[in-house]
C-alpha cells in the first residue's frame, strides 16, 4: 500500500462542483434545471400575495364605505378601513417578494375586518 488516493474520483467531483456552481445550491448535481421551477414558484407566490392583498383591500374599502353611510357605530367603518390598509400593505410586500410577511399581514387585516363586523 502506497497511501495514494483513488485518482479516478477527482474529475467527477470537480465536474459536479462546476454543475452546482451556477444554481446557487450545493450538492444537488442537477445543474440548473430546478432553478427555473423555483423562480416560477416564487413568481406565482408574489402574484398571489399581491392579488389577494389588492382584492381584500378593495373589499374592505367597499365595506367601510357602505358601513359609513349606514347607522353603524364609528368603530365599524374604521376597523374595515384599517384592515383594508393592512391588506393593501400586504399586497405591496407580496409584490416585493416578502410573501411570508404578506401572508401574516393578510391574516391580521382580515381579522381586524372581522372584528369590526362584530361591533355592528
C-alpha positions as CSV (number, residue, x, y, z in Angstrom):
1,X,0.0,0.0,0.0
2,X,1.5,3.3,-1.1
3,X,-1.2,5.5,0.5
4,X,-2.3,7.0,-2.8
5,X,-5.9,8.0,-3.1
6,X,-8.0,6.9,-6.0
7,X,-7.4,9.4,-8.7
8,X,-10.4,8.4,-10.8
9,X,-12.9,10.2,-8.5
10,X,-11.3,13.6,-8.6
11,X,-12.6,14.6,-12.1
12,X,-16.1,13.5,-11.2
13,X,-16.1,15.6,-8.1
14,X,-14.8,18.6,-10.0
15,X,-17.5,18.3,-12.7
16,X,-20.2,18.0,-10.0
17,X,-18.9,21.2,-8.3
18,X,-19.0,23.0,-11.7
19,X,-22.6,21.9,-12.3
20,X,-23.8,23.1,-9.0
21,X,-21.9,26.4,-9.0
22,X,-24.4,28.1,-11.3
23,X,-27.5,27.1,-9.4
24,X,-26.6,28.6,-6.0
25,X,-27.4,25.3,-4.3
26,X,-24.8,22.9,-3.2
27,X,-24.9,19.2,-3.8
28,X,-27.9,18.6,-5.9
29,X,-26.0,17.6,-9.1
30,X,-28.9,18.6,-11.3
31,X,-27.3,21.6,-13.0
32,X,-29.6,24.5,-13.5
33,X,-32.8,22.6,-14.2
34,X,-34.6,23.3,-10.9
35,X,-33.6,27.0,-10.9
36,X,-36.4,27.8,-13.3
37,X,-39.0,25.9,-11.3
38,X,-38.1,27.7,-8.1
39,X,-38.3,31.1,-9.9
40,X,-41.7,30.1,-11.3
41,X,-42.9,29.2,-7.8
42,X,-41.6,32.5,-6.4
43,X,-43.3,34.4,-9.2
44,X,-46.6,32.7,-8.5
45,X,-46.4,33.4,-4.8
46,X,-45.7,37.1,-5.4
47,X,-48.6,37.4,-7.8
48,X,-50.9,35.5,-5.4
49,X,-49.9,37.7,-2.5
50,X,-50.2,40.9,-4.5
51,X,-53.6,39.9,-6.0
52,X,-55.1,38.7,-2.7
53,X,-53.9,41.9,-0.9
54,X,-55.5,44.1,-3.6
55,X,-58.7,42.1,-3.6
56,X,-59.1,42.2,0.2
57,X,-58.2,45.9,0.3
58,X,-60.9,46.7,-2.2
59,X,-63.4,44.6,-0.4
60,X,-62.5,46.2,2.9
61,X,-62.8,49.7,1.5
62,X,-66.1,49.0,-0.1
63,X,-67.4,47.6,3.2
64,X,-66.0,50.6,5.1
65,X,-67.8,53.0,2.7
66,X,-71.1,51.0,3.0
67,X,-70.9,50.9,6.8
68,X,-70.0,54.6,7.0
69,X,-73.2,55.6,5.1
70,X,-75.4,53.5,7.3
71,X,-76.2,53.6,11.0
72,X,-73.3,51.6,12.2
73,X,-71.0,52.9,15.1
74,X,-67.9,54.7,14.0
75,X,-65.6,51.8,15.1
76,X,-67.1,49.6,12.4
77,X,-66.0,51.5,9.2
78,X,-62.7,52.4,11.0
79,X,-62.0,48.7,11.5
80,X,-62.8,47.9,7.9
81,X,-60.6,50.7,6.7
82,X,-57.7,49.7,9.0
83,X,-58.0,46.1,7.9
84,X,-58.1,47.2,4.2
85,X,-55.0,49.3,4.7
86,X,-53.2,46.3,6.2
87,X,-54.2,44.1,3.3
88,X,-53.1,46.8,0.8
89,X,-49.7,46.9,2.6
90,X,-49.5,43.1,2.4
91,X,-50.1,43.3,-1.3
92,X,-47.2,45.7,-1.6
93,X,-45.0,43.4,0.5
94,X,-46.0,40.4,-1.5
95,X,-45.2,42.1,-4.8
96,X,-41.7,42.8,-3.5
97,X,-41.1,39.2,-2.6
98,X,-41.9,39.2,1.1
99,X,-44.6,36.7,0.7
100,X,-44.4,35.1,4.2
101,X,-44.8,38.5,5.9
102,X,-47.5,39.4,3.4
103,X,-49.5,36.3,4.3
104,X,-49.4,37.1,8.0
105,X,-50.4,40.7,7.4
106,X,-53.3,39.5,5.2
107,X,-54.5,37.3,8.0
108,X,-54.2,40.1,10.5
109,X,-56.0,42.5,8.2
110,X,-58.9,40.1,7.6
111,X,-59.1,39.5,11.4
112,X,-59.3,43.3,12.0
113,X,-62.2,43.5,9.5
114,X,-63.9,40.5,11.1
115,X,-63.5,42.2,14.5
116,X,-65.0,45.3,13.1
117,X,-68.0,43.3,11.9
118,X,-68.6,42.2,15.5
119,X,-69.0,45.8,16.7
120,X,-72.1,46.1,14.5
